[in-house]
Amino acid sequence: MDIINFIMEEALILIPVLMILGKIIKNTPRVKNWTIPYILLVIGVALTSLILGFGIESFIQGVLVTGTAVFGHQLIKQAKNYHLE
């Protein structure tokens, strides 16, 4: 099962946007790493609501795109760490 099949085409653009915003937030002083996924979740839901309109479907899409962005980042990070060992 592929999570991308559940994300609406209009919301797919938010995955790289959230990954870039996450990198920017990570380099911001005084922002703790554990808060980054929560910040991205709020941003993801807000941006999805702007694209799709306010509703439960846009909330779910926001959670899915944020989860995909954070999970994708972790896959890349873990693959790099594994390669270095």
N, C-alpha and C positions, 0 to 999 in steps of 0.2 A: 504494500500500500504506500503510495507516494503522497505526501502532504501537499505538494504543489497542486495536485488535482482538486483539492478543496478550496484553494485560494482563487478568488475571482481575478480575471485578467486585469481589470482596472487597478487592483491593489498590488499586483506583482512589483511594480516600480518602487514600492515602499521598502522592499527587502534590502536592496543596496543602499537606499537612503538611510535606513535605520542602522545599517552596518557602519556607514560613514559617520553618522551622528554619534554612534557608540564610541568610535575611535576618538572623535573630538572631545566627547565628555570624559573619556578615560584620561586624556591628557590635561584635563582641567584640574588645577590644584584644589584641594579640600573636598573633592567628590570621592567618596569611598567606593571601591570596586563593587561591593555587594549592592549598592543602590542603582547601579547602571541599568540592569534589566528592568527595574521598576520604572525608572525614568523613561526608558525606551518604550515600555508598555503604555504609559500615559501618552507619549508622543505618537506611538503607532495607532492607538485607538482614536486620538484626535484627528490625525491626518486621514485615516480611513473614513471617519465620519464626514470630513470635508469632501472627500471624493465620492462616497456612496450615499451620503445623507445620514442623518441621525437615526439610529435604530439598533435593534438587537443583532441584525445581520452584520452591520458595520462594526459593532463591538466584537463579534466573533471573528470577523476578518482581521481586525486590528490585533487581536490576540494571536491569530495564526501567523500573520506576517512578522510580528515581533518575535514569536517563538522560533520561526524559521531563521530570522536574522541572528538571534542569539545562539541558536543551535549551530548554524553555519559557521559563525565565528569560533565557537568552541571546537568544532571539527577541524578547522584550519589550525587553530592553536595547538590542539592535541597531536595532530599529525606532525607538526613542526617539532614538538617536544619529543615525540616518539622517534623521529628521524635523527635527532641529535644524540640519542642514547646509544 
